[in-house]
Amino acid sequence: MEWKETIRKIYHKVHRYFLRRRLKNRDFTILAPTCIAGVMYHELGLQFASPTINLWMYDKDFLKFVHNLPHYLDTPLRFVQGIDKTPTAYCDDILIHFNHYHSDEEANAKWEERKKRVNLDNLYIIMADQPDGGIVTDEDIRSLKDVQCKNRMVFTIRQLPDVDYTMALPKDPKKECVNMYMFDKSPILGRYRWEREWDYVKWINDGMIK
């Protein structure tokens, strides 16, 4: 196993070098309901300019979040007990699971710190068609056109010819949605499928989907 780890480390070092060299647009905010934004900021060597880091929320809640972003950014978190083993809070009517934090205080501090860095003039949105917490409909996906942002991406199994910001990923064998894209890694290099199939640096730089 040591040789695999060595290959992985060398590959990631070289890969990150070229990702960061290609990146032209650097002062941006990525909002996402999973850890994907944190992964992207980390790979690009940038400060976290988004409050949606190291946490998750249901995609249906995330849609509400981005459609009324100023309201939710101005609303203080209300932490609740007994839902998860990790910190969990409501932001008005949205439930947020801070699964990578150890205390309510830490989660709240990071949320407050990072939401001050949000760049509304250079905003990017990523989500998927996961049905947990409420089914994400075709109209939900289309509704992202109404959100003021530089670019959007929805991982989905659906065919929506009129929507140019979707990307197909493999179907979950048990659900009518994409598979868990934050766990679908290559065995040797440890890259997520979305990393392998999506040029997200080009997406950030000039708005190209692929």
Buried (B, 14 or more C-beta within 10 A) or exposed (E): EEEEEEEBEEBBEEBBEEBBEEBEBBEBBBBBBBBBBBBBBEBBEBEBBBBBBBBBBBBBBBBBBBBBBEEBBEBEBEBEEEEEEBBBBBBBEBBBBBBBBEEBEBBBEBBEEBBEEBEEEBBBBBBBBBBEBEEBBBEBBBEBEEBEBBBBBBBBBBEEEEBEBBBEBEEBEEBEBBBEBBEBBEEEBBBBBBBEEBBBBBBBBEEEBE
